[in-house]
Amino acid sequence: MSKPSRLTYLLCAFLCCLPAALPARAGTHPGEAALVRQVAAATGKDPARLTALLDGAQKQQAILDAISRPAEKQLEWKDYRPIFLTPQRIQGGIDFYRQHRALVDATARKYGVAPQYLVAILGVETRYGKITGHYRVLDALVTLAFYYPPRAKFFRAQLKTLLEMPDNMLAGPLDTLTGSYAGAQGWGQFMPSSIRKYGVDADHDGHIDLHDSLPDILASVANYFHQHGWQPDGAVAARAQPEMGASNLPYRPRPPRRTIEQYESLGYAPLAKLAPDTAANLLTLQGAHGPQHWFTFDNFFVITRYNRSPMYAMAVRDLAHAIAAGVHDPAATEAAP
């Protein structure tokens, strides 16, 4: 056997000085490498491809600015309601319902949800698909997951879900998806976790498309409501009248527990006839002519699972009433105040 050359000794010495394993690439964004490892381990997806997707996402200050001032926290009801109860939005809902009535009604029957509420959700969220958001979903979720500490945990989970989802649950290539500043997608503005849990392939093409398939869009919204406990033919809200000197009762964002009979003992009576044992919450909103008091029921709480703001839920309720009235009576295009 020949004697090893000096070059061989030098090469061996160099290799021995190398670390046992090169450190993992840190990634463009803080916390990116750890997220890639988790997604790759859970799905078997290529880490290099995942890293490239995240590296291509950009932090956007406009997204951080937008999430810091949501309308629900900046406006009173008297200013919030007119945003969604315009004549144009009401008429748009009436026209949409009439044009797609067979599909809307069939979907509503299948899931046990009032059809006007399916239409109203699309009206409030995206003006019946006209405004679905212009932000890249990856940019939105990366920005909020890695650069918005107040809700980083939530948005990191949404980003992880998005990266884990199979292609047939996405409306297109992952790096081309657009949506809201919060990363919500499609006509119904579903977050990734909602697409995964409640998205429906209603047109049976093997693909959940919440941007361009109206059957998928309507069925997914209806399924969301159904899975959260929507009660067929159940009321959403009814006006309440306080007696002189009645205590101010705060709204509690939870399933209704206190009965109408109990509220009456506290000085709040329904303006319409309600069963004394009906469970309700009490909501006070600042209307254009002073405080408005409402009893809200289980179906109202279901709407707040879609968006936690009670003003959002009331806007959906009022728009749904206006749409239903307009469909049955062309002259009735105003919601109840």
HURARA-V606823 format. One line per field, one symbol per residue. ss: DSSP state (H for helix, E for strand, C for the rest). phi: phi as a letter, one per 40 degrees, with the letter a starting at -180 (. if undefined). psi: psi as a letter, one per 30 degrees, with the letter a starting at -180 (. if undefined). A space follows every 50 residues. Layout:
ss = ???
phi = ???
psi = ???
//
This chain:
ss = CCCCCHHHHHHHHHHHHCCCCCCCCCCCCCCHHHHHHHHHHHHCCCHHHH HHHHHCCCCCHHHHHHHCCCHHHHCCHHHHHHHHCCHHHHHHHHHHHHHC HHHHHHHHHHHCCCHHHHHHHHHHHHCCCCCCCCEEHHHHHHHHHHHCHH HHHHHHHHHHHHHHCCHHHCCCCHHHCEECCCCCECCCCECHHHHHHHCC CCCCCCCCCCCCCHHHHHHHHHHHHHHCCCCCCCCCEEEEEECCCCCCCC CCCCCCCEEHHHHHHCCEEECCCCCCCCEEEEEEEEECCEEEEEEECHHH HHHHHHCCCHHHHHHHHHHHHHHHHHHHCCCCCCCCC
phi = .cccccccccccccccccccacccccgcbcgccccdccccccbgccdccc cccccccbcbccccccccacdcbbbcdcccdccbbcdccccccccccccb ccccccccccbgbcccccccdccccafggcbbhbccdcccccdccbbbdd bccccccccccdccccdcbbciddcbcbacccgcbgccfccdcccccbcb cccfbgacbcbbbcdccccccccdccccgdbdgccbaacbbccdgcccbc cbcaddbccddccccchbbccbcbcdcccabbbbbcccbhcbbbcbbdcc ccccccaccccdccccdcccccccccccbdccbbccc
psi = klkkleeeeeeeeeeffklekkkkkelekkfeeeeeeeeeeffgljeeee eeeeefkkkjeeeeeeffhkeffflleffeefefhleeeeeeeeeeeeeg eeeeeeeeeefhkkefeeeeeeeeeghhgejgkfkkeeeeeeefefgiee geeefeeeeeeeffklefgkfakegfklalfggklaefikleeeeeefkk ifghggkjjgefjeeeeeeeeeeeeefggkjkgklelkkkjklkgkkjkk kjilkkekleeeeefggjkkflkkkfgkkllkkkkjlfgakkkkkkaefe eeeffekfkfeeeeeeeeeeeeeeeeefjffjgklk.
//
